[in-house]
Amino acid sequence: MAAITIAVSEKEKKFMDEHPEIKWSEVLRNAILHKLEQLKKFEELVKRGEL
């Protein structure tokens, strides 16, 4: 699996640190996968001429 690095503000990092029960890498991975699915659907609509 490839690894990526993101930057967040100190304020966001502090808030994240206050919630160690949340697997932030999983949250981000799911958000990325969701966006990729949206893009695939959009590209398919464009390809079929529906947009």
C-alpha positions as CSV (number, residue, x, y, z in Angstrom):
1,M,0.0,0.0,0.0
2,A,1.3,3.4,-0.9
3,A,1.7,6.1,1.8
4,I,0.8,9.8,1.6
5,T,1.4,12.7,3.9
6,I,-1.0,15.5,4.6
7,A,-0.7,18.8,6.3
8,V,-3.2,20.2,8.8
9,S,-3.2,23.3,10.9
10,E,-2.1,23.1,14.5
11,K,-5.7,23.7,15.6
12,E,-6.9,20.7,13.6
13,K,-4.1,18.5,14.9
14,K,-4.9,19.5,18.4
15,F,-8.5,18.5,17.9
16,M,-7.5,15.3,16.3
17,D,-5.2,14.5,19.2
18,E,-8.2,15.0,21.6
19,H,-9.9,12.1,19.8
20,P,-7.4,9.2,19.8
21,E,-10.3,6.8,19.5
22,I,-10.8,7.8,15.9
23,K,-8.6,6.1,13.3
24,W,-7.8,9.3,11.3
25,S,-6.0,7.4,8.6
26,E,-9.1,5.3,8.1
27,V,-11.3,8.4,8.0
28,L,-9.0,9.9,5.3
29,R,-8.8,6.7,3.3
30,N,-12.6,6.4,3.2
31,A,-12.9,10.1,2.2
32,I,-10.4,9.5,-0.6
33,L,-12.2,6.4,-1.8
34,H,-15.5,8.2,-1.7
35,K,-14.2,11.0,-3.9
36,L,-12.6,8.5,-6.3
37,E,-16.0,6.8,-6.7
38,Q,-17.6,10.1,-7.4
39,L,-15.0,10.9,-10.0
40,K,-15.4,7.5,-11.7
41,K,-19.2,8.0,-11.9
42,F,-18.7,11.5,-13.3
43,E,-16.3,10.3,-15.9
44,E,-18.6,7.5,-16.9
45,L,-21.5,10.0,-17.4
46,V,-19.2,12.3,-19.5
47,K,-18.0,9.3,-21.5
48,R,-21.6,8.3,-22.3
49,G,-22.5,11.9,-23.2
50,E,-25.0,12.3,-20.4
51,L,-23.2,15.4,-19.1
